[in-house]
């Protein structure tokens, strides 16, 4: 009987933090899921959502959103 080799155990290790994918695998996973690689490296759910929202904007709107966020952050320091 031929043993079926699936990626399920490896994916499970990624999900539980027992193993990190190499950069090429992370890129392939991100592409398959339609997400930016940075999403998987976010240290909180809020940062992950910010990355996801920004990645779905056209480049010019990404720059505009970044300027708004910088302005907002600066206003909190005053």
C-alpha positions in Angstrom: 0.0 0.0 0.0 1.4 3.3 -1.1 1.7 5.9 1.7 0.0 9.2 0.7 2.2 12.2 1.4 0.1 15.2 2.3 1.1 18.6 3.6 -1.4 18.5 6.4 1.2 17.7 9.2 3.5 20.5 8.0 0.6 23.0 7.8 -0.5 22.0 11.3 3.1 22.7 12.6 2.9 26.1 10.9 -0.4 26.8 12.5 0.7 25.8 16.0 4.0 27.7 15.8 6.1 24.6 16.0 7.7 25.3 12.7 8.0 28.3 10.4 7.9 27.9 6.6 10.9 28.9 4.6 10.5 32.1 2.5 9.6 30.2 -0.7 7.0 28.2 1.1 5.6 31.3 2.8 5.4 33.0 -0.6 3.6 30.0 -2.1 1.1 29.8 0.8 0.4 33.5 0.6 -0.1 33.4 -3.2 -2.4 30.4 -2.9 -4.5 32.1 -0.2 -4.5 35.5 -1.9 -2.8 37.2 1.0 0.4 39.2 1.4 3.3 37.3 3.0 3.6 40.1 5.7 0.1 39.1 6.9 1.6 35.8 8.3 4.3 37.7 10.2 2.1 40.2 11.9 2.4 40.0 15.7 -1.3 40.8 16.4 -4.7 40.4 14.8 -5.0 44.2 14.4 -1.7 44.5 12.6 -2.6 41.5 10.4 -5.9 43.2 9.5 -4.1 46.5 8.7 -1.7 44.6 6.4 -4.6 42.9 4.7 -6.7 46.0 4.2 -3.7 48.0 2.9 -2.7 45.2 0.5 -6.1 45.3 -1.1 -5.7 49.0 -2.0 -4.2 50.3 -5.2 -0.6 51.5 -4.7 -1.5 55.2 -4.8 -4.2 54.6 -2.2 -1.8 52.6 0.0 0.5 55.7 0.1 -2.5 57.9 0.9 -3.7 55.6 3.7 -0.1 55.5 5.1 0.0 59.3 5.2 -3.3 59.4 7.1 -2.1 56.8 9.5 1.1 58.7 10.1 -0.8 61.9 10.7 -3.1 60.1 13.1 -0.2 58.7 15.0 1.5 62.1 15.2 -1.6 63.7 16.6 -1.5 61.2 19.5 2.0 62.3 20.5 0.9 65.9 21.0 
